[in-house]
Amino acid sequence: MPGADTKPHIIVFANEKGGTGKSTTAVHVAIALAMRGSKVAAFDLDHRQRTMGRYLDNRAATIKRTGRDLVIPRHATHDGENLARFTEVFDDLAAGVDFLVIDTPGRDDRFARLAAQRADTLVTPMNDSFVDFDLIGQVDPDTYKVTRPSFYSELIWEARKARAKVDGATIDWVVLRNRVQHIEARNMRRVSEALNQLAKRVGFRLVPGLGERVIYRELFPAGLTMLDSGEFGEMGLSHVAARQELREMMGALSLPEPALPLFA
C-alpha cells in the first residue's frame, strides 16, 4: 500500500458523456477507501456542475449539523481555467495520501486529459446501451460486431503513451458497467459481446458497477453513501443489494488497499 513518502495511487473517473453515474461512483469509492483506513483526497475538475465537490460539502455540513463521526476525504474543486492552479491543488491534495480520487467533467476538457495521463487507475463508467458504447467503439448496425474504436479509446491510447514516456508506468483502464438493467436481455447481450470484443482490442478491463437506484439520489443532500448504513435506519432489500454491488465493484477494481473487510 502507498505510504506517506510515496506517490499516491491516482484514480481518475472519466467519461465525456454525462448521466453514467460517474460522480456518485467516485464518491462511493473515495469513502470506501477512507473507511478501510486509507488516507484519501478528492479533486473535482467539473467546476460547472461540481457534483463530487457538492456531495462532499453536503457530507461536511451533515457532520457539523449532527456531530456524527463520518469519514470524509480532504477535497477541492478546480476553477477549470488555470493550469498553475490545477498543478498547485493537485500537488497539495496528493501530498501525504494513499489515494487521490479525481472526478472529471462529462465533456471534453483539457484538465481531464491531464488527469487521465496521471492516472494509475482510469475508470470509465457507462450505461448498458449502444448510445454509451459509441463513446469508446463503433459497431456494425446489422451484426453488432465492433468495427473500430471510437475517439475516446484513441484518446486513452494517447494518454497511455504519454504516461509511459514520463515514468514508464501503465494505466489500468477499467470500463465500469453502471446501471445495468434487468430487462431487454437481447440488447444487454449484444452490448456485453461488443464490450468483450473491444476490451481485447484496445485493452481495458470490464467491471460490474452500481445499479440504477433511487437511494443514491436520496442520499446526496446529506452527503451520505451506502456505506453509512447506520445513518439512515434499517436497510431494505434494495439497500442490501446496493451494498453488495459496491462490495463487488470495489473488489473488481483491484486497488492497492489494505485487505480489511468492507462494511464490517
N, C-alpha and C positions, 0 to 999 in steps of 0.2 A: 504494500500500500504506500502511496506517496507520503512523504514526510514534510516537516516544516522547512527543510533546507533544499527541497527538490521541487521541480516544476510540477504544478498540479495537473491532474487529468482533466482535459478540457472537453466538455460535452456540448456540442452545438446542435440545436434544433432548428432545422432549416427546410423551408418549402416555399416556393414562390406562389403558391396557391393558398388562399385563406380557407377557413372552415374545416380544417382537418384535425382539430383538437391539439394543435401544436403547443400552445401556451399552457393549457391545462395539464398536458402530459409533462412538460418541462417542469412545472411547479411541483407536481407529484414526485418526479424523480429527485428533485433537489431536496424536498422534505424527507423523502425516504432515505436518502443518503445521510442527511443530518441526524435522523432518528437512529441510524446504525452507528453513530458515534463519529462520523467523518466531519471534518471542518469544510463547510460548503459556502460558496459565494455565488451570487446570481447576477447576471448582466442582461438587461433588456435593451435590445437595439431598436425596437419599434417605438420611436419617440411619438408617433401619432396615436396609436392605439394603446400602447404600453400595458397590455393585458397582464403580463407577468409582474411588472412593477406595481400595478394597482392591486393585484392579487396579494402580493406580499405586504403592501401598505395596509390593506384591509386586515391582514393577519396581525400586523403590529398594533393596529388600533384595537383589535379584539383582546390582545394581551394587555394593553393599557387599560381598557374598559373593564375587563373581568378579573384581571390578576391571574389568569390561567398560565400555567407553565408550558408554553408551546415552543418547540424549537423553531427557529427562523434564521435563514441564511442572511448574511450581510448582502445587501443588494443595491444596485444603482441602475439608472436609465440613461442611455446616451442621448445627446442632443440631435443626433442624426446629421450633423453638418461638419464638425471639426475633427480632423484626423488626429491632431495633437491631443485633443480631449479624449478621443477614443483610446489612444495609447496610454494616456495617464490613468484613466479609470480602469482599463483592462489590467494594467500592471499593479494598481493598488488592490483590486479585488483578488488578483491571483497570488498576492503575497501571503504566505503562511497558511494556505488552504490546501486541502486534498483534492477538491473538485471545484471547478468553475463551470457553472451551467449557464449557457448563453441562449437566449431566445431571439430569433431574428424576425424581421417583417415578412408578411406574406406577399412579397413583391420583390422585384429585382432591386438590389441595394448594394452599394459598394462596400459598406461596412459588414454586411452579411457575407460577402465574398471574402473579405479579410478574415472574418471569424472562421469561415469554413477552412481556410488554409491553415489555421492554427489548431483545428480540431484534432483530438485523438479519437473521439467517437463522434461521428456525424449522423444525426438521426433525422430521417425524412418521414414524417407521418403522412399517411394518405388514407383516404376512404376507399372502400372496395368498389370502385367504378372505373370505367374506361375514361371518364372525364378526368379523374385524378391521375390515372395511369398515363395519360397523354403527356403529362409533365416530364416523365422520365423515358417513355418509349412509345413508338407507334406500332399499330397492328394492322394487318390486312382486314378490310371490312367484311370479307366473306369467310375466311378461315380463322381469323383472330390470332394468327401467328405473328410473332414480333417481326417487323420489317426493318426497323432501325432504332437506335437510341435517340431520344429527343435532346433538345438543347440543354436541359438541366443535367442530364447524365454527362454530357460533354463538359459542362461547367465543373462538375465534381471531378471529372478526369483531369482537368487542368489544375484544379486545386490540389489534387493528389501529387501531380508532377511538381508543382511549386513547393509543396511541403517537403517532398523528397530532396529537392535541391537545397533547401535550407538546413535541414538537420538529418536527412536520411530516414526520417520516421514515416510510417504508413498511417493512413486514415482509415479507421474501421467504419465503413459506410453501412448504416442499418436503415432499411426501409420498414417502417412500423405500420402495420395494418390496423388502423384505428376504425372504430365504428362499424365493425363487420356486422352485417345484417343476417338474420336467420331466415331470410326469405329470398326469392329469386335465386334458387340454388344453381340454375344453369349459368346465370351471369357470374355468380361467385366463382364457379368452377373455371369459367373462361378467364376471369381476371387472375385467378390463382395460377393457372397454367402459364399465362403470359408473364406474370411476375417471376415464376421459376425460370422461364426461358431467358428473360432479361438479366436476372441475377447471375446466371452463369456467364452471360456475355459481357457484362460491364463490371461485375464483381461487387455486389452488395449482399448483405445477409437479410433474410426476411424474419421479422419478429412479430409475434402477436401483441397488439396494443390494447387500448381501452375501448369498451363498448359505448354506444350512444345511450346515456342515462341522464335523467333529469337531475339526479342528485348532484352531479358536477356543477350545474348551473346554480343550484340552491346553495351550495357551499361557498360560492365565490364572494358574496357580500361580506361574509365574516372571515374570509381568507382561510377557511378550513379545508382539509383534504380528507380523502378516505382513510388516511392513517390516524386521524383524530377521532376515532370511534367513540371515545368517552365523552366527547364534546357535543354530540347530537343525539344522545339517548340510545335506546335499544335499536339494534340494526335489524332490518327486514331481510328477506331472502335476496332482494336485488342488491342490497349493500354488501352482503356476504359475497355474492358473485363478483361484485366490482372489486372487492379487496383481493379475491383470488386472481382476477385478471391482472391486478397490479403486482401481485407476487410473481406470477408467471412472466410478466414483462420485465421486471427487474432482474430475474434470473437469466432471461434470454439475452439481455443487454450485455452480460458478461463484463461488468465494470470491475476494476481492481479495488474492491471494497472488502472490509473485514467480513469473515464468514460468521456473521451473527444472525440470529433468527429475526425475520421481519414480522412485525405485528405480534410479538410475544404476548 
